[in-house]
Amino acid sequence: MKLNYNEEISDALENSKPIVALESTVIAHGLPYPKNLETAFNLEKIVRENGAVPATIAVFDGEFHVGLNRNQIERLATEKNIRKISRRDLPVAAGRKLNCATTVATTTFIAHKAGIKVFATGGIGGVHRGCAQDVSADLPELAQTPMTIVCSGAKMVLDLPATREWLETFGVTILGWQCDELPGFYSRRSGLFVDENIATVQQAAEIIHARDRLNLRNSILLTVPVPVKDEIDFDELENILAEALALADELNVSGKEITPFLLTQMAEKSGGKTLAANISLLENNAKIAAQVAVQLNEK
């Protein structure tokens, strides 16, 4: 599998510097322009400020890129033909020489192939509401790839209890960053437990190193609550989501279009509060991920 590295990532790999992978779906499909472009550049800045090298991942002309230049990030933020791809789409993307943004599943897969250990994102995919058979490809990828993923839980629009149960069944360790409860994406609570409350990056690194010594192949989720100033009340979120789900049903929105549709609707119905929370948690997760990557890199 051929990977294309920019100069910064090539240097980081050659000199064993800490690297943090970043997904590109949030740029192409997750946030509106120009917030998507501003956030993409800011996430890379935050990773650098905290001692690690950012590796935003995407596909251009069918080639897998680890670490993007400014022009590539701008293309993701502005072009209309960027496809959102999961693991099943990788041979199609390569074979048809497509331009694509990577989801959690594909970013995890490509980052692991590149030798990157830590990945920062907003929320993972999961089990869809009302359809237990509709499971995001993110979940099986986490069960078979030894990555550390810093996130704020699963996206709010999903079935959070079913997603938590799936992760437990398939051996994905869930750590809570200074919390006992699994974050609910825009909310700091969900009513669901984590496997261990982690107070410091040192504690996180100890568990990650132990996973590797045991030769376990599962990912570790380090779940970080949205900053308090940008949290949205869980009950308020449920009411907004119920309205968005009713509209999706009325318009027959389904499949891979449902999650971005619901997130967009929630941003509108909340007066922009969910968008602000999304950007806030992305930035906070990038900071924690960089600190974990630096700690893991210490001998």
Long-range contacts (C-beta under 8 A, 24 or more apart in sequence): 1-64, 1-113, 2-63, 2-64, 3-64, 3-65, 3-66, 3-110, 3-113, 3-114, 4-63, 4-64, 4-65, 4-66, 5-65, 5-66, 5-67, 5-114, 6-65, 6-66, 6-67, 6-68, 6-69, 8-53, 8-67, 9-53, 9-55, 9-66, 9-67, 9-114, 10-67, 12-53, 12-55, 13-114, 13-115, 16-297, 17-52, 17-53, 17-297, 18-51, 18-52, 18-53, 18-118, 18-290, 18-293, 18-294, 18-296, 18-297, 19-52, 19-53, 19-54, 19-55, 19-116, 19-117, 19-118, 19-293, 20-47, 20-52, 20-53, 20-54, 20-55, 20-116, 20-118, 20-119, 20-120, 20-286, 20-289, 20-290, 20-293, 21-55, 21-56, 21-57, 21-66, 21-107, 21-108, 21-110, 21-111, 21-114, 21-116, 21-118, 21-119, 21-120, 22-47, 22-54, 22-55, 22-56, 22-57, 22-107, 22-119, 22-120, 22-121, 22-286, 23-56, 23-57, 23-101, 23-102, 23-103, 23-104, 23-107, 23-119, 23-121, 24-56, 24-57, 24-58, 24-68, 24-76, 24-101, 24-102, 24-107, 25-84, 25-101, 25-102, 25-103, 25-104, 26-121, 26-122, 26-282, 27-56, 27-73, 27-76, 27-77, 27-101, 28-76, 28-77, 28-79, 28-82, 28-84, 28-101, 29-82, 29-84, 29-101, 29-260, 30-122, 30-260, 30-263, 30-278, 31-275, 31-278, 31-279, 32-264, 32-275, 33-77, 33-78, 34-77, 35-275, 35-279, 36-76, 36-77, 37-73, 37-74, 37-77, 37-78, 39-279, 39-282, 39-283, 40-73, 40-76, 40-77, 41-70, 41-73, 42-283, 43-120, 43-282, 43-283, 43-286, 46-283, 46-286, 46-287, 46-290, 47-120, 47-286, 47-287, 47-289, 47-290, 48-290, 49-287, 49-290, 50-286, 50-287, 50-290, 50-291, 50-294, 51-290, 51-291, 51-293, 51-294, 52-118, 52-289, 52-290, 52-293, 52-294, 54-286, 55-111, 55-114, 55-116, 57-102, 57-106, 57-107, 57-110, 57-111, 58-99, 58-100, 58-101, 58-102, 59-85, 59-93, 59-94, 59-98, 59-99, 59-100, 59-101, 59-102, 60-99, 61-97, 61-98, 61-99, 62-93, 62-94, 62-95, 62-96, 62-97, 62-98, 63-94, 64-94, 64-110, 66-110, 66-111, 66-114, 66-116, 75-99, 76-101, 84-256, 86-136, 86-137, 86-138, 87-137, 87-141, 88-137, 103-137, 103-138, 104-136, 104-138, 104-141, 104-142, 104-149, 104-151, 105-136, 105-137, 105-138, 105-140, 105-141, 108-138, 108-141, 108-142, 108-145, 108-147, 108-149, 108-219, 109-141, 109-145, 111-147, 112-145, 112-146, 112-147, 116-147, 117-147, 117-148, 117-208, 117-293, 117-296, 118-147, 118-148, 118-149, 118-150, 118-289, 118-290, 118-292, 118-293, 118-296, 119-147, 119-148, 119-149, 119-150, 119-289, 120-149, 120-150, 120-151, 120-282, 120-285, 120-286, 120-288, 120-289, 120-290, 121-149, 121-150, 121-151, 121-282, 121-285, 122-151, 122-152, 122-155, 122-185, 122-278, 122-281, 122-282, 122-285, 123-151, 123-152, 123-153, 123-154, 123-155, 123-156, 123-185, 123-281, 124-149, 124-151, 124-153, 124-154, 124-155, 124-163, 124-221, 125-154, 125-155, 125-158, 125-259, 126-154, 126-155, 126-158, 126-159, 126-160, 126-162, 126-163, 126-166, 127-158, 127-159, 127-162, 127-163, 127-166, 128-158, 128-159, 128-258, 129-157, 129-158, 129-159, 129-245, 130-159, 132-159, 132-162, 135-166, 139-163, 139-166, 139-167, 139-170, 139-172, 140-170, 141-219, 142-167, 142-170, 142-172, 142-218, 142-219, 142-221, 143-170, 143-171, 143-172, 143-217, 143-218, 143-219, 144-217, 144-218, 145-217, 145-218, 145-219, 146-211, 146-212, 146-216, 146-217, 146-218, 146-219, 147-219, 147-220, 148-204, 148-208, 148-219, 148-220, 148-222, 148-289, 148-292, 148-296, 149-219, 149-220, 149-221, 149-222, 150-177, 150-222, 150-224, 150-285, 150-286, 150-288, 150-289, 150-292, 151-221, 151-222, 151-223, 151-224, 151-285, 152-183, 152-185, 152-223, 152-224, 152-225, 152-226, 152-281, 152-285, 153-182, 153-183, 153-184, 153-185, 153-190, 153-223, 154-185, 155-185, 155-259, 155-263, 156-184, 156-185, 156-186, 156-187, 156-237, 156-241, 156-266, 157-241, 157-244, 157-245, 157-258, 157-259, 157-262, 157-263, 157-266, 158-259, 160-184, 160-190, 160-192, 161-191, 161-192, 164-190, 164-192, 164-193, 167-221, 170-218, 171-216, 171-218, 172-218, 172-219, 172-220, 172-221, 173-207, 173-211, 173-218, 173-219, 173-220, 173-221, 174-221, 174-223, 175-204, 175-207, 175-220, 175-221, 175-222, 175-223, 176-223, 177-204, 177-222, 177-223, 177-224, 177-225, 177-288, 178-225, 179-223, 179-225, 182-223, 183-223, 183-224, 183-225, 183-226, 184-234, 184-237, 185-226, 185-281, 186-226, 186-231, 186-232, 186-237, 186-273, 186-274, 186-277, 186-278, 186-281, 187-226, 187-231, 187-232, 187-233, 187-234, 187-237, 188-225, 188-226, 188-228, 188-231, 189-234, 190-234, 194-223, 198-222, 201-288, 201-291, 201-292, 201-294, 201-295, 202-295, 204-292, 204-295, 205-292, 205-295, 205-296, 205-298, 208-292, 208-296, 209-296, 222-288, 222-289, 222-292, 224-281, 224-284, 224-285, 224-288, 226-277, 226-280, 226-281, 226-284, 227-280, 227-281, 227-284, 229-280, 230-276, 230-277, 230-280, 230-281, 231-277, 232-270, 232-273, 232-274, 232-277, 236-270, 237-266, 237-274, 240-266, 240-269, 240-270, 240-274, 241-266, 243-269, 244-269
